[in-house]
Amino acid sequence: MKPLPAVNNGFSGALIDGTEIVWLPLPRYDSSPVFAKLLDYDQGGTLSVDAKVLSQRYIVPNVLLTKIEQGEIVDLMPQGEHALIRKIVCERLKVFVQPTFNYALYKAVPKVLDERVVQFQNPQSSESIEVIFDFPSVRRLSKTTWEVQGSGYIYLTHIPDERFSVVKKLSAGLKHDIQSGFEKTLKYWKNKMRFSQNGDAYSTSVGVLLGLLFQPTGAVVASPTTSLPEVEGGERNWDYRFAWVRDSSIVAEALLSAGYIVEARKIIEFFLGLVSFTDKPFRYPLYRVDGTYPPPEREIEWLSGYSNSKPVRVGNAAAGQTQLDIEGFFMNALYKYYELTRDSVFIKENLDAIEHIANWEAKNWMLKDASIWEERGVERHHTHSKAMVWVSLDRAGKLFSAIGEDDPWQEERSKLREWIFENCTKDGRFVRYAGSFESDAALLSLPLYEFIDAKSEPFLKTFEHITQTLCVDGFVKRYTADFLGEAKHPFTLTTLWYARVLIRLGKTKEAIETIERVLKPSKGLYLVGEHVDVHTGEYTGNYPQAFSQANVVLALDELRRLAR
């Protein structure tokens, strides 16, 4: 997949192909897309401008400038709104708008209110999409096509029902200042990037993470897209528009590293609010952005899929899995927050949750799980999962000690560590799971989360084995095969973990080359996908990918600290 610019605003996100908006779920990330041409070229719906693109770049993260032959276009999603604003500077251009509803099952019915305002209605419900053309001159050519002249704005917003109609407010004499919303959002993102002056890859990655943070709650979606295939024509197509505990915790860690303490704490508070005291602390590996339980996975049969890759999936069945590693990622983020802020009041306020997480982990670490790789239909004693349980117990112990309490989990940590070395190693190296012969790339994270030193003999042997068996043209696969067969394409997350290990081994030049290799398919946009097809040099899978962008931030910060 060629790199597509994305703009986000903490409610939803749009992907842009040339001058076309090809993906935009509204009102939020996990909603049905009003533009879904990304997943069905013929019936997906789009907002497009009839113009030839000369260049594209970010003015600031989440604000895209597109130079066209006739002038320029700037796209952003205004803060605090379920909307998109497109600024156009031109002499004369044609604009086409055709939203859809229910994953493009229904085309929106246009209700033209005047030359400048159209309401696209869902034929099956009360919701609508309202579009306002704010230009010196506007001429309607058809129900879905307009001609605009001069500098102005296209404002598109989601309306749940008639009570919230922007048009109705305008008719009542209330002002709706599109230009002000545009300019203040641009200023907002410029101010947001105050800590991120380390280069385009760094600032863009931070901007992506901030944009994917759902403003009302603090949830972070793993990616703003669904069903972009790992392999074109294959069935590895998943919905990532949910808040994974693991992914969100990695994002919190990256934001802390970048200086965004308030935003990171918001993520941590969201998940502290989800800790169950009667069950596994995080009952589910992923949640909706509002904190409710994830929906069942289903297939949208009428969509052809990206590049005819079926099925298109909505929802994610991994929600029902047991994944033991997630509490470890969360506890690490919480400890990083304390380490940076020394906010003992916050820790004391949440001591019951911390204690429950650690106690549950201490009692249940012998459970089998689906692992970070979310294998379907099989559970095992995964080495990485056990190590992350150790991380959870370690961070809980450190937090208790930091506020003057005893650390009650020392003995269980030692017992767990001993079990891992006795059951999850072969020939002096760590293996994927107890009884396995192969090493998976999740093991690269063991020194990153301080389970073991990167220069220790067991890890060096593991690292060498991963290099020999999973590295392809400088990228790292997750593993050789899973429940769906061969893992064809390398994974950007594990490749960035590999780079961070290289930093710890003193191989800075190789680490920089590895990071640059991951960023190269972005062609200067610095949005990172899930996988890399080494034959085409393009990303595959859902895009952009939050935990990959987070590890760009973490890796670059580690290099920066090393250079001091």
Protein Blocks (a to p, Z undefined) as FASTA:
>chain_A
ZZdddddehlaccddehjacfbdcdfbfklccfblklmomklnopaddddddfbdcdfbg
hiacdddfklccdddddehiacdddddddfbdcddddddeehhlaccddddfblmbccdd
dfkbmbdcddddddfbdcdfbfkbccdedjddddddddfblklgmklmmmnopacdfklm
mmmmmmmmmmmmmmmcnbjklmmmmmmmmmmpcfknopacfbfcehiafbghiabdcdfk
bccfklmmmmmmmmmmnopamlmmmmmmmmmmmpcfkbcfblbfbdcfkopacddddddf
kbgbjhhiacddedjfklmpccfklmmmmmmmmmmmmmmnopaklmmmmmmmmmmmmmmm
mmmmmpccebjnopghiacddfklmmmmmmmmmmmmmmmmmnopacfklmmmmmmmmmmm
mmmggehiacfbehiabdcfklmmmmmnopacfkbmklmmmmmmmmmmmggghiacfblb
dfkopafbacfklmmmmmmmmmmnopamlmmmmmmmmmmmnnonopacfbdcfknopaed
jdddfklmmmmmmmmmmmmmmmZZ
